[in-house]
């Protein structure tokens, strides 16, 4: 298991290093001048030249890349051209809201995907209609689902709010509304935060739920037909015991792989959902940075999202090794 973990970690480090180089290269060949962006469009050429010298933009590319990687290792992602704040500080402000949204959406996706798989593999009566509705919703793009959800649940029924995160004003220690309101013991604020979170989380979770559920269902159907499952049934075990103790663990590997991929895709797709629901997360921060060519902010967000994607897949590989120890020795 130790060698398996070291291999996965070394691969993750290599991928992040390649991602860092690609981002650095794009930043170097971009048409904008970071020095002029810092000092302003009306600055003199002498001021721009002095700023380029201060930023080290006149150094060889190899020296600049080494300095860039060194800054990443120390948490220095540069300074945003739009907010004039360190990108690390901006990300620290906006990332918790995104993490909260994606985590809740991912848990919903796991729940819906598991129900989708079990209902199909075990042929629950009447479950085909629910699977069909979920599959139909998954064919729609997230922004369309978001608009439909706002029209139905906010405009027509008035059950859920359409935007924002709630009225909780204390930022708390984590910057996550659900967690902070619980820590402060504010039940009303927690309920309000949950209402604001529910609709964007459901919109973000539907497509991943179907992807995970379809893979898990196929794997369950394959395992249900093997000899040891029939032997377990012949011993008098109930169907629930057979599924729980003999089927799920042997069928969960492919579903874990798909879940890891979908978690990364959710962080990438959260940009659209956050814009529609005015969710104050990293997606909105990125969307505001792109029109003004705020490359330090764009690069910082890209690196963070890439790191989250790589780390989530390493975690999935470890979970697969725990579920099936044969993977660790392959």
Secondary structure, DSSP 8 states (H G I E B T S, - for coil): -HHHHHHHHHHHHHHHHHHHHHHHHHHHHSSS-HHHHHH-TT--HHHHHHHHHHHTTTS-HHHHHHHHHHHHHTT---B-TTT-SBHHHHHHHHHHHHHHHHHHHHHHHHHHHHHHHHHHHTT-TTHHHHHHHHHHHHTS-HHHHHHHHIIIIIIIS--S-SSS--S----TTTS-HHHHHHHTT-HHHHHHHHHHHHHHHHHHHHHHHHHHHHHHHHHHHHHHTSHHHHHHHHTT--HHHHIIIIIHHHHHHHHHHHHHHHHHHHHHHHHHHHHHHT--SHHHHHHHHHTTT-HHHHHHHHHHHHHHHHHHHHHHHHHHHHH-GGGGG-
